[in-house]
Amino acid sequence: MIEALTFDFWDTIALDDSDEWQRAQMGLSSKPDARIELFVEHIIRYHPEISPERAVEAYRAANTRFRHDWHHNHHTPSVYLRLNYAYDNLGLSPAPGKYAALVREVNELARAIETMEVRIPPIFAPHVHTTLSELSQRYTLAIISDTIHTTGRGIRHLLYQQNLLQYFKHFLFSDEIGESKPSPRIFRRASLEIGLPPSMIAHIGDRESNDIAGPLAIGMRAILFTGIIDRGSEQSRATAICSDFRKLPYLVQRMR
């Protein structure tokens, strides 16, 4: 019998990048462009000897290193650490007596990027509010989410804004625990924190590689959510497939 449910966040609870149309309406750059703009402006302000082109090159190299860590090492370095990758690429190591100043400089930029990420909230999945309210009365709920630019702190803020934070008892964000999906370790840790064996937990998410293969590998159930995007459900190994949050309570109840 299932007694706990863990949820992915992006493209499960909220639509990833659904704030981009609002940014366009407001005349703002896309978030990827805005991140680069913030980085270049910051570098030019503190290190005017570095050209904008060189700064862009360093930022993109840092992103490539991040993606390697994410996909191959199942680890998502924080925004602060990713910026350090870019600084390393530029050869900006702290001189004697200047370490604290450089840390403040990178922290300032990290905060600017993290704030930009949550300034305009995403669109949330249809019926997610009523469904989570219903499920929280019968099951322990948790979040298991990779963090790419929006930190675990930022996702908590978005959930709080929507009055959804109250329904979750546990939060496992990759930037906070040092593991990302589909590593079995993040799902085992969820099982330990919830205090239930994997067989009594079902995970709900939108990606076969992260949200289905990961939990199944340790004996959890896995529900592929296609209500926002269907990435190939016809080939899924999921225990169940859910296309509408209103169907989720029934699907979970059927799992014995």
N, C-alpha and C positions, 0 to 999 in steps of 0.2 A: 504493500500500500504506500502511495506517495504521501509524504508529510511535509515536504518542503519544495519550493520552486526557486530556481535561480534564473535571472533574466540578463540577457545582453541588453545594451542600451541603444547604440546607434542602429538605425534601420529595424529596430524591434519596438522599443518604447518611443523613440523619437526619430524623425526623418533626418538622416545625415545631410548636411549642407542645404537644408530647406530654408535657411535664412539668406541664401545667396540672392534670391529674387528680390527680397526686401532691400538688401544692400544695393542692388542695381537700381531699384526705384528711388533710393536715396542718393544716387550718384556716387556711391562708394565703390572702391575697387573690390574685386573678389577677394576672399580670405587668403588664398595662396599668394596673390599679388600684394595684398596688404602686408603680409608677413615679411616679404622681401623688401617692401618699401620701408617698413619700420626698421629692419636690420640695416639697410643701406644708410638711412638717415642717421641712425645711431652711430654707425662706424665713422661716417664723415664728420659727425660732431666731435667725437672723441679722438679720432685718428685721421685727420685730414690728409695725411700723406698717402692714404690708401684710396685708390680709384673706385668709383661706383661699380665698374665692371668687375673688378677684382673681388669686391664685397659680394656681389651676386654669385660669382663663381664659388666662393667659399661657402655661402649658405646652401647652395645646391649640393655641394660635396658633402656637407653635414647631413642633408636629407638622405642622400644615398647611403651614407654610413648608418643612419637611423633605420632605414628600410632593411638593411642587411641584418642588423641586430634584431629587428622585429620578426622577420620571416625565417631567419636561420637559427637565431639564438633564443627565440621566444622571450624577448626582453624589449620593453619600450622605454628608452631613456627619456628622462623628463625634458621639458622645454629648456630648462636651465642647462642641462647636460648637453643637449643638442646644440645650443648656442656656444658652449665651450668647444664642441667639435669644430664649429665654424671659426672661432677665435684661434684654435690650434692651427687650422688650415692657413690662416693669415699670418701665423708666426707671432701672435700677440700673447706671449707668455709674460707673467708679472715680473717686473724688475725688482731687485732688492728694495724692500720697504714699500712697494707699491701693490702688494697682494690684496690688501683690504680694499683699496680703491678699485681694482679690477673686478673683484667679487661684487661690489656695489653696482658697478657699471653693468655687468651681465645680469644681475638681479633686476635692475631697473628695466632692462629690455625684456626679460622673461615675463615680468608682471604686465608690461604693456601688451605683449602678444597674448597672454592668458586672458587678460581683460577683454581684448578685442574679440576673442573667441566666444564669449558668452554675453556680449553686450546686446545682441539681437537674438532672442531665444528661438530655437527650432520649432517646427510644427510637430505636435505629438500625434501618435497613432490614433485613429478613430476608436472610440469606446475603451481606451486604455484606462481612463479614470474609474469608470464604474466597474470594470473587470478587476482591476487591482484591489479596489475596495472590497469586492466580493471575495476574491481569493485570499486576502489577508485575514479574513475571519476564520478560515479553515486550514491555512497552510502558513508556514514560516517562509517569508519572502526575502530574497537576497539579490544583489546585483553582481554580476561578473562581467567586467568590461575592460577592453583594451583602451588605453588613452594615447591618442596620437598628438593632437595639439590641445584639446580640451582635457584638463587634468581631472583627477578624481574629485578634487575640491570643486572644480567648475561644474562637473556633472551633478554633484550634490546640490549646488546652487540652482541648476536648471530644474532639478526635481522639486526643490523647495518652492521655487516660483510657481510650479504647477500644483502645489499641495499634494505631491506624490511621495515626498520623502518619508512621510509618516508610515507608509505601508511596508517599508523595508527594514529588516533587523540587522542585516549584514551587508558589507560593501567590500568587494575585492576588485580594486583598480590596479592595473598593471604598473602604473608609475609609483604606486605606494608599496606594492609587495614584491616587486622585482621579477615577476613572471607574467607572461601573456599567453593567451590562447593560441594554439590548442594544447599547450603543455599540460600533461596530466597533473602536474604539481599544483596548478592553480585550482583545479577542480577537487583534488584531494584536500587542499587547504580549506576550501569551502565546506566540504563534508565535516572536517574537524571543527571548524568554527560554528557551524550549525548544530553539531552534536548528533548527527544521524549518519548511518551507513549510506554509501552511494546508492544502493538499491532503493532507498526511500526518498530519493531526490530526483527531480526532473529539471532539465535545463531548457530554456526557450531562447532561440536565437535565429538569425537569418542566414548564417554562412555554414555551408556543409563542412568545410575544413576546420573552422574554429568552434562552432557551436554544436556540431553533431559528432564528428570524429573524436573531439576532446573528451566530452562527458561519457560517451559510449566506451571509451578505452578504459575507464575505471569502474564501469558497472552502473553508471547513472542512466536514467532514461533521457531521451533527447527529442525535443519537439522543434521542427523547422517552421519558423514563422515566415509566411509569404504575403502577409497583409500589406507590406510596404513595397517589397521587391521580391520577385521570384528568380533566384539564381540557378534554377535547374532542379526543381523539386521532383521531377519525374525520375531522376537518378539517385534520389536521396536514400540514405540508410536510416533515416530518422525513425524513432518509435512511432511518431505521428506527425502529421503536417497540419498546420493551422493557418487559415487564410483570413481569419476574422477574430479579433479578440473576444467577441461575444461567444465564440465556440470553445474557447480555451477551458473554462471550468468543466464542461462536459468531457472534453478529451482527457483531462487530467483524472477526472473521476473514474473513467473507464480503465485506467492503468492499475492493475492489481499486482 
